[in-house]
Amino acid sequence: MDITLEQSAQARLITAEERELPVAATLRYASGDPLAVHIDFPAEVSLDGESCTWTFGRGLLEDGLGGSAGTGDVRIWPCGPERTVLELHSPHGLALVQFDTAALHRFLLRSYAVVAAGQEDVGAVVDRGLSALFDGV
């Protein structure tokens, strides 16, 4: 049985003018995709006016809570003892979003209660991914 957990999180979108706009994001974790975490952002903060989801490795989130992590589209680093910054790169631009570190840490611990670190069934994830990729081929 797949288990999905969701946690609301208040975040702050850092604008080009260095203003902070409040954002109500949703953190999600699903046991059916045990290596990933998802962050859902509401439509009002996207350039195209539609809600969007960023998906990245649960390990990246863990690493980013302790120090600078990531080299691709998602980078994470602590910003003082109470905030963590997510830097999100897309073809449309860059977004900097600050979260309370405690909220991210609580979410990560809740995800480990669903699927412990190192206990992810990677084979099943790969099989599902390959099936989705080659479906109908």
Backbone as a ProteinNet text record, in pm:
[ID]
protein_1_A
[PRIMARY]
MDITLEQSAQARLITAEERELPVAATLRYASGDPLAVHIDFPAEVSLDGESCTWTFGRGLLEDGLGGSAGTGDVRIWPCGPERTVLELHSPHGLALVQFDTAALHRFLLRSYAVVAAGQEDVGAVVDRGLSALFDGV
[TERTIARY]
82.7	0	87.6	62.4	137.5	86	179.7	147.3	199.6	116.1	157.6	139.6	242.1	227.1	241.7	167.8	172.6	189.1	262	282.3	282.5	196.6	197.4	321.2	374.1	492.9	486.8	504.4	514.2	655.6	664	793.7	795	910.5	926.1	997.9	932.3	992.6	1073.3	1202.7	1290.1	1285.1	1241.9	1227	1358.5	1362.8	1481.3	1509.6	1406.3	1422.8	1457.8	1485.5	1521.3	1409.9	1285.2	1170.7	1136.5	1069.5	1025.5	873.7	823.2	679	639.3	537.1	494.6	434.2	466.1	416.4	371.4	251.7	202.6	233.9	337.9	379.3	332.6	332.5	299.5	415.6	467.7	572.8	503.7	547.6	486.3	593.4	559.2	643.4	551.6	586.4	506	594.3	547.1	624.7	641.8	552.2	564.2	677.5	729.6	842.4	939.9	1001	1067.8	1195.6	1252.6	1375.7	1350.5	1226.7	1194.9	1110.5	1124.2	1032.7	975.5	857.7	789.1	749.3	763.6	715.4	619.5	496.3	391.9	381.9	385.7	371.7	240.5	172	44	61	-46.8	-45.5	-3.2	-38.9	-11.6	136.5	224.3	366.7	441.4	369.8	437.6	421.9	514.7	512.8	396.1	354.3	245.4	108.5	103.5	-24.6	-81.1	0.1	-44.3	39.5	-22.6	52.1	164	268.9	380.2	435.6	500.2	562.1	707.8	793.4	935.3	960.4	1030.1	1062	1212.8	1265.1	1409.7	1436.3	1560.2	1596.8	1581.8	1528	1516.7	1655.1	1754.4	1891.1	1945.5	1906.2	1948.1	1891.1	1766	1706.7	1783.3	1811.7	1886.5	2023.3	2094.2	2227.3	2219.1	2118.4	2104.9	2068.8	2012.3	1983.3	2110.5	2215.1	2340.2	2448.2	2434.4	2535.2	2493.4	2571.4	2538.5	2535.9	2427.4	2411.9	2344.2	2378.9	2316.1	2404.3	2395	2472.7	2388.5	2265.5	2181.4	2071.8	1950.2	1836.1	1791.1	1826.8	1788.4	1913.9	1928.5	2039.2	1979	2038	1983.4	2098.9	2074.9	2176.9	2112.5	2178.4	2130.3	2158.3	2067.4	2083.7	2067.5	2173.7	2164.3	2105	2082.4	2033.9	1885.5	1807.3	1663.3	1601.9	1678.1	1622.2	1708	1640.2	1706.1	1657.8	1750.3	1718.4	1715.5	1612.1	1605.5	1623.2	1718.4	1742.6	1695.7	1594.4	1529.8	1555.3	1616.7	1647.2	1553.7	1497.3	1413.9	1449.5	1398.2	1422.6	1366.4	1273.5	1209.9	1280.5	1376	1446.3	1485.6	1506.5	1557.5	1463.8	1441.7	1363.5	1441.8	1441.9	1498.6	1383.3	1373.3	1264.4	1325.1	1287.8	1335	1227	1269.1	1181.1	1237.5	1151	1199.2	1265	1387	1462.8	1389.4	1327.8	1257.4	1144.8	1072.9	963.6	1017.5	1127.5	1187.1	1241.2	1302.8	1357.8	1244.9	1135.3	1020.3	962.6	951.2	901.4	993.6	1123.1	1219.1	1207.8	1196.5	1181	1051.9	944.4	817.5	832.6	909.8	929.7	1008.1	1103.3	1179.9	1094.3	989.8	897.1	814.9	795	721.4	812.9	932.2	1033	1167.8	1227.5	1355.1	1465.3	1560.3	1675	1745.9	1778.6	1844.9	1750	1621.1	1523	1435.7	1470.7	1393.8	1405.7	1295.8	1294.3	1324.2	1452.3	1494.8	1458.2	1463	1428.6	1287.5	1193	1053.2	1038.8	1112	1106.6	1160.2	1271.5	1329.6	1233.8	1175.4	1078.8	961.3	904.6	792.8	836.8	955.5	1005.8	1027.6	1084.4	1106.5	975.3	879.8	748.7	681.9	691.5	631.6	702.5	833.2	913	885.6	877.4	862.5	721.5	625.6	488.3	442.1	397.6	348.4	455.4	579.3	687	702.8
-117.6	0	124.5	213.8	338.9	436.5	504.2	606.2	739	841	975.6	1066.4	1144.1	1242.7	1381.1	1473.9	1613	1700.3	1809.1	1903.7	2043.8	2127.9	2268.5	2335	2428.9	2500.9	2644.3	2735.9	2875.6	2900.8	2964.1	2995	3142.3	3188.4	3325.3	3323.8	3377.5	3390	3519.3	3509.3	3625.9	3681.2	3804.4	3864.7	3926.8	3966.4	4032.5	4163.1	4223.4	4347.1	4318.8	4191.3	4143.3	4162.9	4159.8	4158	4012.8	3989.4	3854.7	3849.5	3762.7	3744.3	3612.9	3613.8	3488.1	3392.2	3265.5	3160.5	3043.2	2994.6	2874.1	2754.4	2681.6	2564.8	2437.7	2328.2	2197.9	2103.3	2043.4	1942.4	1807	1722.1	1589.6	1482.4	1366.3	1248.2	1129.3	1041.1	922.8	798.8	697.8	574.6	506.4	533.2	475.4	536.2	649.4	717.3	754.2	653.6	673.3	756.2	780.2	857.9	1007.2	1045	1183.5	1253.8	1384.9	1472.8	1570.1	1622.2	1712.4	1838.2	1952.3	2077.1	2138.9	2157.2	2216.6	2365	2447.1	2591	2635.6	2733.2	2778.5	2862.7	2872	2942.3	3087.7	3152.8	3296.9	3333.5	3235.9	3269.5	3222	3166	3119.4	3222	3219.8	3314.7	3291.8	3165.6	3136.1	3128.4	3155.5	3156.1	3019.1	2914.5	2779.1	2724.3	2639.9	2579	2493.2	2474.7	2393.4	2309	2201.2	2109.1	2091.3	2099.2	2067.6	1935.1	1846.1	1714.5	1697.5	1651.7	1628.7	1523.6	1482.6	1372.8	1404.9	1308.5	1323	1339.6	1270.8	1285	1425.2	1491.4	1629.7	1720.4	1699.9	1779.9	1758.3	1633.5	1605	1671.9	1658.2	1719.3	1870.9	1931	2075.7	2134.5	2054.9	2104.1	2118.4	2045.6	2050.7	2135.7	2167	2245.4	2261.6	2333.2	2357.9	2226.4	2205.3	2079.6	2106.6	2025.4	2033.6	2104.9	2056.9	2119	2141	2098.2	2106.4	2209.9	2169.7	2260.4	2296.5	2214.4	2241.4	2245.7	2356.4	2372.3	2413.5	2364.7	2389.4	2423.3	2521.7	2553.1	2620.5	2603.5	2672.3	2821.9	2901.4	3046.7	3086.4	3070.8	3091	2967.8	2975.2	2856.5	2826.3	2922.1	2902.5	2893.4	2922.8	2922	2837	2781.9	2705.3	2760.7	2778.9	2835.3	2724.5	2725.8	2641.4	2733.5	2701.6	2774.8	2684.4	2730	2649.2	2711	2634.1	2681.2	2614.5	2694.8	2641.4	2716.3	2671	2745	2887.8	2912.9	3043.8	3137.2	3086	3171.4	3098.8	3176.9	3130.7	3178.1	3094	3132.9	3096.5	3188.4	3162.4	3159	3050.1	3032.8	2993.2	3068	3037.1	2963.6	2858.5	2782.4	2786.1	2769.3	2749.2	2612.7	2608.9	2484.1	2380	2422.9	2328.1	2257	2328.5	2266.5	2162.7	2195.3	2099.6	1977.5	2000.9	1890	1798.9	1858.7	1780.8	1695.7	1755.9	1683.2	1566.1	1589.4	1484.1	1369.4	1400.8	1296.3	1217.9	1287.7	1218.9	1125.1	1166.6	1081	955.2	969.7	852.5	757.5	809.1	721.2	637.8	689.3	615.1	513.4	558.9	471.3	513.4	426.4	459	478.6	564.3	585.7	453	423.5	299.2	182.6	202	95.2	115	212.3	238.6	120.4	80.5	-28.4	31	48.2	114.6	32.3	-97.6	-182.3	-157.4	-146.1	-121.1	17	114.5	250.1	249.5	180.3	172	100.8	-9.1	-81.7	6.8	82.1	171.2	281.3	336.4	441.6	391.3	273.1	216.2	182.5	131.6	102.4	229.3	336.7	463.7	518.1	504.5	556.4	480.9	347.8	265.4	213.6	265.7	220.5	239.1	132.9	138.5	124.4	103.1	87.2	-58.2
0	0	0	-94.3	-100.5	4.6	66.6	166	114.8	119.9	81.9	201.6	231.1	337	277	332.3	289.8	412.1	392.8	501.9	443.8	495.4	453.9	510.1	434.3	478.9	428.5	518.9	479.4	428.9	316.1	256.4	218.7	176.6	130.7	-3.2	-104.9	-236.8	-236.9	-269.3	-273.6	-415.9	-430.9	-563.1	-608.3	-736	-791.2	-717.2	-660	-583	-437.3	-407.3	-274	-172.1	-219.9	-129.8	-101.3	9.5	45.6	36.8	-51.4	-65.7	-0.6	85.2	148.3	45.8	63.6	-25.1	61.4	33.8	102	12.7	46.1	-31.8	38.3	-36.5	20	-7.2	98.4	87.5	79.5	-15.8	-32.2	-41.9	12.2	0.6	-20.5	-114.7	-143.5	-136.5	-66.4	-54.3	-189.6	-284.4	-418.2	-499.7	-456.6	-520.3	-408.1	-345.3	-216.8	-217.9	-334.3	-339.7	-358.8	-382.9	-419.6	-315	-312.7	-241.1	-343.9	-314.2	-406.1	-329.6	-395.2	-336.8	-436.8	-392.4	-475.1	-441.8	-547.4	-532	-595.6	-534.6	-588.2	-715	-791.5	-920.1	-907.7	-799	-789	-782.6	-763.4	-761.1	-885.5	-982.5	-1103.5	-1215.5	-1307.7	-1419	-1513.3	-1528.2	-1622.6	-1556.2	-1426	-1357.4	-1326.4	-1337.2	-1305.6	-1190.7	-1109.9	-1000.3	-1058.3	-980.2	-1029.2	-915.2	-954.9	-859.9	-896.4	-796.4	-813.2	-743	-810.6	-756.7	-758.1	-646.4	-636.9	-530.5	-519.1	-430.8	-283.1	-210.8	-65.9	-3.3	-59.6	-10	-29.2	-138	-161.6	-53.4	-17	90.3	220	252	375.1	372.2	261	249.8	260.9	198.4	198.8	333.8	421.5	556.2	638.9	599.9	674.6	611	482.5	411.5	266.9	192.1	51.9	-25.7	-103	-176.3	-309.9	-408	-539.2	-639.6	-763.8	-871.3	-995.8	-994.9	-1114.2	-1099.7	-1132.5	-1130.2	-989.7	-891.1	-752.5	-666.9	-595	-500.1	-367.3	-260.6	-127	-33.9	53.5	152.6	273.6	391.7	510.9	498.7	550.9	555.2	701	776.9	920.4	986.4	1115.2	1187.6	1168.5	1118.1	1114.9	976.2	871.7	736.4	643.5	543.4	437.9	304.7	211.2	80.9	-23.8	-107.4	-226.2	-345.9	-429.1	-553.2	-666.2	-738.5	-841.3	-977.8	-1068.6	-1203.6	-1304	-1392.9	-1500.6	-1628.6	-1742.7	-1867.2	-1862.5	-1769.7	-1759.4	-1663.2	-1585.7	-1491.4	-1365.2	-1263.3	-1134.9	-1025.1	-926.2	-808.8	-683.8	-588	-455.9	-357.6	-283.3	-188.2	-54.4	49.4	184	261.4	331.4	419.6	560.4	657.9	794.2	799.2	846.1	852.1	935.9	1045	1131.9	1057	970.9	894.8	797.1	729.2	635.6	709.4	822.4	900.9	951.2	998.6	1045.8	932.3	812.9	696.3	661.5	663	632.3	732.4	859.5	960.9	940.4	903.6	876.2	756	654.8	537.2	574.8	666.8	710.5	793.9	855.1	927.2	828.7	706.8	603.9	536.9	491.4	431.1	488.5	566.2	629.5	525.7	558.5	471.2	448.2	324.7	289.8	266.2	294.1	276.5	152.9	70.9	-50.1	-145.3	-206.3	-303.6	-441	-469.3	-592.1	-715.2	-705.2	-819.6	-868.6	-776.9	-815.2	-878.4	-827.2	-883.3	-1026.3	-1048.5	-1182.6	-1277.8	-1233.5	-1317.5	-1357.7	-1262	-1293.7	-1390.3	-1369.1	-1456.9	-1598.7	-1611.1	-1744.5	-1812.7	-1736.2	-1793.2	-1845.5	-1767.9	-1809.7	-1932.4	-1936.5	-2047.5	-2176.5	-2165.9	-2285.4	-2307.5	-2235.2	-2250.3	-2394.8	-2454.3	-2592.1	-2697.9	-2657.9	-2756.8	-2794.2
[MASK]
+++++++++++++++++++++++++++++++++++++++++++++++++++++++++++++++++++++++++++++++++++++++++++++++++++++++++++++++++++++++++++++++++++++++++

